[in-house]
Amino acid sequence: MFTALIVLVLAYLLGSIPTSIIVGKVLRGIDIREHGSGNAGGTNTFRVLGWKPGLFVTLVDVFKGFVAAYWLPQWIAPQLADPHLLQLGAGIAAVFGHIWTVFAGFRGGKGVGTAAGMMLALFPEAVLYCLLIFGAILLATRIVSLSSISAAIAFPLILTIFRYVLGREVPLPFYLFSFFAAALIVYTHRTNVRRLLNGTENRFGQPKKK
């Protein structure tokens, strides 16, 4: 029990590393949350600092989720016979850390990159299909938030097809979590959803609308 708690705490702290905020301070001496969309994530880093810092932030955020869900349980609690629940817990802790980072006043990003890294560790094939959906919608609309929400919603649907149509082995904890993950991503994008409904959401490559 104590070992599992250590894993969860470390996963939260790992997820809490405010990548975009650090990069903004180092490169421009700014708080990224005070510019662009005001979000401390990869998309806003692309918008404010350019594609190279944006790509770096995105990759690091994905890596945080992957390390938390895949490596931390193996390193610290390798004796567990069924690591699925601890992997889930560690991944969720990392996503929570990214969204509510303890290192930056509990104001972080929207959790998409870190959640993607977590899901990549737990079910990589489903993530591949989600990435294809994300890319297709982004190419068609140039709206990152719509692409992220669509990919998140697609994740539990893909696992449902794997589990009940194709007869693939999908651990029940992973399957149930996929619905929670989709709901969490939609929740963190609730302001984007309002702008999408109003037709005022920003498109990738365009200045932020006033």
Secondary structure, 3 states (H helix, E strand, C coil): CHHHHHHHHHHHHHHHCCHHHHHHHHHHCCCHHHCCCCCCCHHHHHHHHCHHHHHHHHHHHHHHHHHHHHHHHHHHCCCCCCCHHHHHHHHHHHHHHHHCCCCCCCCCCCCHHHHHHHHHHHCHHHHHHHHHHHHHHHHHHCCHHHHHHHHHHHHHHHHHHHHHHCCCCCCHHHHHHHHHHHHHHHHHCHHHHHHHHHCCCCCCCCCCCC
